[in-house]
Amino acid sequence: HYEFQTLAYLAQHPGWVFSKEQIYEAVWKENPKHCGSAVVNVISQLRRKIGEGYIETVINSGYKFVG
């Protein structure tokens, strides 16, 4: 559920960089102050399922969809 929504959110704006907090707020619909490792875990699960080349980590910024 969170995996699909996270992928859809990133894929809607290819090339745009979103912070963990922005992703958490958009997908979980909760205050991102307590997002912890939820987004990191979901991104990791997505990469295992769809491959490494689609979601890029932008150091000190967040993630972007490049597929």
C-alpha positions as a Markdown table, in Angstrom:
| # | Residue | x | y | z |
|---|---|---|---|---|
| 1 | His | 0.0 | 0.0 | 0.0 |
| 2 | Tyr | 2.7 | 2.6 | 1.0 |
| 3 | Glu | 5.0 | 1.2 | -1.6 |
| 4 | Phe | 2.6 | 1.7 | -4.5 |
| 5 | Gln | 1.6 | 5.2 | -3.3 |
| 6 | Thr | 5.3 | 6.2 | -2.8 |
| 7 | Leu | 6.1 | 5.0 | -6.3 |
| 8 | Ala | 3.1 | 6.8 | -7.8 |
| 9 | Tyr | 4.0 | 10.0 | -5.9 |
| 10 | Leu | 7.6 | 10.0 | -7.2 |
| 11 | Ala | 6.7 | 8.9 | -10.7 |
| 12 | Gln | 4.2 | 11.8 | -11.1 |
| 13 | His | 7.2 | 14.2 | -11.1 |
| 14 | Pro | 10.2 | 12.5 | -12.7 |
| 15 | Gly | 13.4 | 14.3 | -11.9 |
| 16 | Trp | 12.0 | 16.2 | -9.0 |
| 17 | Val | 13.8 | 15.7 | -5.7 |
| 18 | Phe | 11.6 | 15.0 | -2.6 |
| 19 | Ser | 12.8 | 14.9 | 0.9 |
| 20 | Lys | 11.8 | 12.0 | 3.2 |
| 21 | Glu | 9.6 | 14.4 | 5.1 |
| 22 | Gln | 7.8 | 15.5 | 1.9 |
| 23 | Ile | 7.2 | 11.9 | 0.8 |
| 24 | Tyr | 6.0 | 10.9 | 4.3 |
| 25 | Glu | 3.6 | 13.8 | 4.5 |
| 26 | Ala | 2.2 | 13.1 | 1.0 |
| 27 | Val | 1.9 | 9.3 | 1.3 |
| 28 | Trp | 1.2 | 8.7 | 5.0 |
| 29 | Lys | -0.8 | 11.9 | 5.4 |
| 30 | Glu | 0.8 | 12.5 | 8.8 |
| 31 | Asn | 3.2 | 15.0 | 10.4 |
| 32 | Pro | 6.6 | 14.2 | 9.0 |
| 33 | Lys | 8.4 | 15.0 | 12.3 |
| 34 | His | 8.2 | 11.4 | 13.3 |
| 35 | Cys | 8.8 | 9.7 | 9.9 |
| 36 | Gly | 11.9 | 7.9 | 11.2 |
| 37 | Ser | 13.0 | 5.2 | 8.8 |
| 38 | Ala | 9.6 | 4.5 | 7.3 |
| 39 | Val | 10.4 | 6.2 | 3.9 |
| 40 | Val | 13.9 | 4.6 | 3.8 |
| 41 | Asn | 12.4 | 1.2 | 4.3 |
| 42 | Val | 9.7 | 1.7 | 1.7 |
| 43 | Ile | 12.3 | 2.9 | -0.9 |
| 44 | Ser | 14.4 | -0.1 | -0.1 |
| 45 | Gln | 11.5 | -2.5 | -0.7 |
| 46 | Leu | 10.6 | -0.7 | -3.9 |
| 47 | Arg | 14.1 | -1.0 | -5.2 |
| 48 | Arg | 14.1 | -4.8 | -4.5 |
| 49 | Lys | 10.9 | -5.1 | -6.5 |
| 50 | Ile | 11.4 | -2.8 | -9.5 |
| 51 | Gly | 15.1 | -2.7 | -9.7 |
| 52 | Glu | 17.8 | -0.2 | -8.7 |
| 53 | Gly | 17.7 | 2.1 | -11.7 |
| 54 | Tyr | 14.4 | 3.9 | -11.1 |
| 55 | Ile | 14.6 | 5.7 | -7.7 |
| 56 | Glu | 17.8 | 7.7 | -7.2 |
| 57 | Thr | 19.1 | 8.9 | -3.8 |
| 58 | Val | 20.1 | 12.6 | -3.8 |
| 59 | Ile | 22.6 | 13.0 | -1.0 |
| 60 | Asn | 21.4 | 15.3 | 1.8 |
| 61 | Ser | 18.2 | 16.0 | -0.2 |
| 62 | Gly | 16.0 | 12.9 | -0.7 |
| 63 | Tyr | 14.9 | 10.8 | -3.6 |
| 64 | Lys | 13.9 | 11.2 | -7.2 |
| 65 | Phe | 12.3 | 9.0 | -9.8 |
| 66 | Val | 14.5 | 8.7 | -12.9 |
| 67 | Gly | 12.8 | 5.8 | -14.6 |
